């Protein structure tokens, strides 16, 4: 503890972090396990696609302009508004659907995941969306062909090697 932290603690004041007490460990464990049941990050999705791991189908839920601008290789294109009509014909219900949209500032993948769940699919949302796929240096397809941008070192190690978190 720094002298400032120690003095604050001994004076009975509470900082911003502890103004709401942390959850009990068992409650925290249940919360974080539940989050992982609903979410996957781009590195894990990339690793599974690269290795050919079975069991998932990745779905780009953006409109046509986004799809043409760039997409995860091998993803299906089903805009959110069309999921109820198109998914039963295109998506095997035995697979877990991984939805993505533009990025963390967009809740399109969340809305798409809800649409798939309402149809009875198991589903996860890819955190970071297409933005973080590109920022982490993973290859993508576009109307102009296959592309890749340099790793953004604010999102992943420059080496391109997993952060191992």
BELVEN-V393498 format. One record per run of one state. SS is the DSSP state (@ for helix, = for strand, . for the rest). FROM is the first residue (numbers start at 1). TO is the last residue. If there is no record, write none. Layout:
SS/FROM/TO, SS/FROM/TO
This chain:
./1/2, @/3/10, ./11/24, @/25/38, =/39/41, @/42/51, ./52/55, =/56/60, ./61/63, @/64/69, ./70/70, =/71/72, ./73/75, =/76/77, ./78/79, @/80/90, ./91/95, =/96/100, ./101/107, @/108/118, ./119/121, =/122/127, ./128/128, @/129/135, ./136/139, =/140/142, ./143/144, =/145/147, ./148/165
